[in-house]
Amino acid sequence: MAHSLSVGLVGLGRMGVGIAERLVAGGHRVTAFDLKAQACDAAHQAGAATVDRLADLPSRLEESADAGRPRAIWLMLPAGPAIDHVLLEGPEALAPRLSAGDIVIDGGNSNFRDSMRRAERLADEFGVRMIDCGTSAGVHGQQLGYCLMLGGDAEAVALCEPLFAAAAAPEGYAHMGPSGAGHFVKMVHNAIEYGLAQVLGEGFSMLDAAEFPVDLRRAAELWQHGSVIRSWLMELAQTALSRPDHFERIAPKIGGGSTGTWAVEEADRMNVRVPAIALSLAERTGEPSNEFAARIIAALRYEFGRHPFQTRDEQT
């Protein structure tokens, strides 16, 4: 078994608990924190220790850390101000309580430019290293393993590799480059998903509108066997369509859009044309031109990430 490490985990939402469970199963010692007691209970049931105060987390790791090894704290928090609050600005901020050489892993969907900024500030003010970790697989990662896209200092990534190996699917993690690279790759990953989901939604809307009855679930199942469009998203479409009572409740409102917006903005900045991604972003963030396609995409987002959806009852 890989070397056992002591790691802190902050944020025990849909994916945070899954990360904790996989780290514990991999033989690592996890100490976790979340504002919600129910989330801490779930982490405790998975085998993690917990702390009542964020400020107590670094010292608890110090007590259990291997001699001579830096402390590592893995954040699974929403992108934006929450990261700065927990790391740098809040009354219990972690950075002032860490030591030079310690490592922070940001496993959320942060903007890669924010990750570059944070990594520079952590290094300059505290000597703390930061790894930006784009994380994919949604709620299914707990069972199947996550796909981890890593950016940051190569030595820090190597020190934390046993953690990534435990959390990831087989061959499911890689160091993509310097600070920001992990979240940049994840941003592009999400933008690709926008386009793929949009195309699936539009294709199924054509089947639904055909002049003769077509079994959409059966088509999705068939396409999973030997066709050139077989994919995990297609499998999830089949799952959603296999529960007609559930699918019929979903309104044509998709939600999300931050990573896709960043991707389109960066593409424009780099003078790279991304018409399919840009159009799928517009369909996702505005009023959709194809309501059936929007419902398929909302269903897919629920299946892979348990993202909430608006119901038709809520629209009336």
N, C-alpha and C positions, 0 to 999 in steps of 0.2 A: 504494500500500500504506500502511496505517496506520503511525504512528510506531513504530519499533523500540525495544523496551525491554529492559533487563537485569533478570532476575528470578531469585530463588532458589526452589527447590522442595524441600520436605522431605516425604518419604514417597512411596515408589515402588511402591505396591501395585497392585491391580487397576485403579484409576482414575488413580493418580499418574503412571504411565508414559504413559497415554493423554493426560493433560494436557500432559506434557512434549513428547510428539510433536507435538501440535497447536500448541503455542506455538512450537516450532522451525519447523514448517511455515509458521507465520504471520510468520516473519522475526524472532522475538524471540530473545534470547540467554539461555539457560537454564543455570544452575549448580545441580546437584542433589545431594542427600544422602539416603542410606538406610543403616541398619545392616547390611543384607544386600548383600554384594558382587555377587551375581547381579543384584539389582535395579539397582544402579548400572551394571552392564554393559549392561543393557537400555536405560537412559536414555542411556548413551553411544552405543549403536548408533542411537538415535533422533536423535542430533545434539547432545545436551546435554553440557556439561562437568560434572565431578563433583569433590567434595572428600571427603577421607578422614575429616575431623572436622567435626562440626556447628559447633563454635566458629569454624572458618575461613570459614564461608559469608559472613557480613557483609563481611569484608575483601575477599573475592574479588569480591563485587558492587561494592564501592567502587572497585576497580581498573577495572572495566569499565562502570560506570554513566555515563550521560550527565551532563555538567556541569550542576549546578543542579537535577537531578531527584532526588527521594527514592528510596531503595532500597525494593524490594518483595520480600517473602518469602511464598510461597504454601505453606500447610501442607495436606497430604492425609494426615491421621493419624486413628486411632480416637478417638472422643469420650471425654472423661473425663480422667483423670490424665495421660495421655501429652501432651496439649496443654499443661497447666500445667508439666510437666517440661521440655518443649522450649522453651517461651517464658520461663518465670519461675523455675523452681525447681531444675533440674538443674545439674550442674557446668559444662556447656557452654551454658547457657541463652542464648537469642538476645537477649532484650530489653536486657540490660545492654550488649550489643555494638552496639546500634542507636543511631541519632541521632534527635533531635527531628524530626518530620515524616515519618520513614520509615513504611512501611505493612506490616502483616501481614494476610494473607488466610487465614481458616480455612475450608477447603473441605470439612471433614468434617461428620458428622451431630451436631454439638454441641448440647446443650440451649441454647435461646436465652437462658435466664437466666444460664448460665455465660458465654455470649458477651457479654452486657451487663456482667457483672462483670469479665471480662478486658479489655474495651474501656476501662472506667473506670480500671482499675489501670494499664494500659499508658499511657493518656493522662496520668494524674496523676503517675506515677513516672518516666516516660521520655519523655513527649511523643510517643509512637508512636501512630499511628492504626491501628485494626483494622476490617477488613471481614469480616462473617460471610457466607459464601457457601454457601448450600444447593446441593448438586450432584446432579443426577439424570441418568440414562441408563445407569448401570451400565457394563458392559464394552463396550457398543455405542457409547458416547460417543466412543471413540477414532476410529472411522470416521465416525460420523454427526454428531458434535458433542454437547456437553452442554447441559443446561438449567440455568442459573445464577440463583439467587435471592439478591440482594445486599442486605445491610443495613450501615449505617454512615454515616460522614461523606460528604456528597455530593461534596466536592472530591476526597477520596481515591478514590472510585469513578470520578470523571471522569478522574483521572490514570491509573488502571489500566484504563480502558475498552479500549485496544487489546489488552490481555491477554485480557479477557473476550470480545471479539469474535473472537479467534483460537480460543479454547477452545470456544466455544458453537456450537450449531447456528444456522442463519440465524434471526435474531430471537429467539434462545434465551437472552437475558439481560436482566435488568431490575433497577433499584434499587427495592426494596420499601419502604424507610423507614429510620429510625435504627437504631442498634446493636441487634441481636437480631431485627430484622424479617426478615432473610434466612433465618435458621435457624428462626424461627417459621413462616414460609410453607412451608419444607421439611418441618417436623414435620407440618403439616396435609396436605401433599402425600402423605407416607408413610401417614398415617392413612387417607386416601382410598383409597390403593392396597390397604391391608388389606381394606377393605370390598369393593372391586371384585374382588380375588382370591378372597375368600371366596364371593362370589356365583357367580363362574365355577366354582369348585370344586364347589359344591353343584349347580349346573345340570348339569355333566358327570356328577356322581354319579347323578343321575336318569336320564340317558341310559344310563349303564352298567347300571343296575338295571332297565331296561325289559323287559317280557315278550317282546319280540322284539329281534333283534340290531340295534344301531345302530352305525354306523361313526363313532366319536367324532372321529377326525381329519377325516373328510369333513364332518361337521357344523361343526367349527371353521373349516374352509376355506370352506364355503358362507357362513357368517355374516360372512365378511370382504368379501362382495360385495353391497353395497346394504342390508344389514340395519341396524337402529338400534343394535345392540350391537357393531358392528365396532369394533375397537380394537387397539392394539399388544399388550396383554395377550392378546387373543384370538389374534393372530398367533403369539405365543410359546407359547400352549397348543397350537396346531396343530403347531408345531415339536416340542414335547415329545412329543406323541402320535404324531408321525411316526416316532419311534424307540422302538418298543414294548419292545425288549430293555432300553433305558435306563430307560424309565418303570417297567417292572415291578420294577426293583431298588429303587425309592424307597420308604422306609418312611413311615408316617403321622406324621411328626414334622416340624414346620415350622421352629421356631427364630426368632431375632430377637425384636423386641417393644419395644425401648427407646423408639423415637420414638412408637409407638402408645400406650405407657403414658403418656408425657409428654402426648400430645394429650388423652387421656381425663381425666387429672388437671387439665389446664388448662381443658378444657371444663367440668368440675365447678366449678372455681374461678370461671369466668365465668358460671356458671348457664346454660350452653348444653347442651341435650340432644343426645346423639350415640348413640342406641341401636344403630344398625347398626355403627358403628365399635367401640363397647364390646363387642358380642357377637363381632365378628371378632377383636378382641384376645384375648378369653377363649379362643376356639378356637385361636388361634395359640400362646398361652403356656401353656395347660393341656393336659389330655388331650382331644383332639378328639372331638366327638360324631359326626362323619362322617369316617371314615378315608379314604375315596376322595377327598373334597374336600381333606383335608389333604395327600394325596399330590400332587394337582394343584397346590396352592399351593407346596409344596416344589419341584416341578418348575419352576414359574414363577419362583421366586426364583433357582433355578440358571440359568435361561435369561437373565434380565435382569442378574443381578449376579454369577453364578458363586458364589453362596452355597453352602457345602457342605451336603450332605444326608446323613441317616442311611440306610443300606441295610437291606433286610429281613434280610440275612444277619447284620448287626450286632445285630439285635433278638433273634435266636434263641440 
